[in-house]
Amino acid sequence: MKIKTLVGTLALCAACVSLCGAAVPVQEIIAVVNDQYLPAALEGIASARSTIEFIQLEFHYVDRDSAVKKIAEAMGAAVKRGVKVRGIIDDGIDFNPPAVPLLKKMGIDVKLDTPAKMTHDKLFIFDGREVLLGSTNLSWNSMERNNETNVLIRDEVIGKFFRDYFAALWSDSAKEPEKAPFNSGVVRVITNRAYFKEVMDLFASAKGTIKVFIYGISYSSKDGEAKANQLVDALIAARKRGIKVEVLLDKSNYNQAINKVNAGTKKRLGEGGVEVRYDAEKVTSHAKLLCVDDAVLVGSYNWGRDALEERNECAVIMRDKKTTEFFNKYFDTIWEGKEWPKRLKPAPAVKEAAAKASPVAPGK
């Protein structure tokens, strides 16, 4: 498919095979990092035939931001060919309210979320069977120059999960969606408040390595029971029991607020024996990535009170060799102070049957 050429990463492709006489659903995973996001999003929009749904923190200056304008125009073209396009964007971002009438003129049914809490998701759903999610916001900086981590997943079961999640937020984005984590194939889907327990369980069960690459981690010495503090302390506990723990944080050449937050966290982790490095200041590392042994987590969560206790957020945990290898290589490249290459050629797909979706214990 064209998307593999555009995205240029690895894929896990579960072919339709026969199991007890029944066809097993297809599951395909494609890693989408840094400047690969825009072509991936445009391909998803162009290939949609019936529906496009999106939940986005930002829709940055539709009429001025060149990258965002391409996405808006592509969705407008989708409307003209009969695709139903709906979206939710956060009401608290200055440039989002002006985007609403511009998008509506294109036939896109879009609305602002509740003022009660932030919607921090970065999510597209194409035809209810293809999901693009992760850390990338709809802005030129995010799509063209940042370090960002995302995945494109083709799986009808996961697509349905996120359509239901979208429907819940469309109805009332202030209310917590009642969506428990579940597994489909090698992917475990988590939203909103489920993240904290899932990550704590990952850290507690780690046997060899933990790699953390997150834009902002807010450790507060004034609130020992804060969930972000507990995650930080779980990393220290893992290091003390012999786990190799590496943490990458953003250091900004313009955002002193994030520098102050991350400096306090770096100090705490360093005191606990955890090695912490900053990215290159000239690049914003907006990634939200965890690599824990054979598992990889990609999503929209930073580590702070609002993200862990209040905001609308989403993520996936993936367990397959090729995906794990890719994201570990991505982490190691930035960790070593190098830049990630632009638009790599695709790796060969790995074919594997997707298991029936089922609620299972984390780590299984």
Secondary structure, DSSP 8 states (H G I E B T S, - for coil): -HHHHHH-S-EEEE---EETTEE---EEEEEEEGGGHHHHHHHHHHH-SSEEEEEES-B--TTT-HHHHHHHHHHHHHHHTT-EEEEEE-TTSTTHHHHHHHHHHTT-EEEE--TTS-B--EEEEETTTEEEEES--BSHHHHHTSB-EEEEEE-HHHHHHHHHHHHHHHH-TTS------EEETTEEEEEGGGHHHHHHHHHHH-SSEEEEEES-B---TT-TT-HHHHHHHHHHHHHHTT-EEEEEE---SS-HHHHHHHHHHHHHHHHTT-EEEE--TTS-B--EEEEETTEEEEES--BSHHHHHTSB-EEEEE--HHHHHHHHHHHHHHHTT----SS------EE------B---TT-
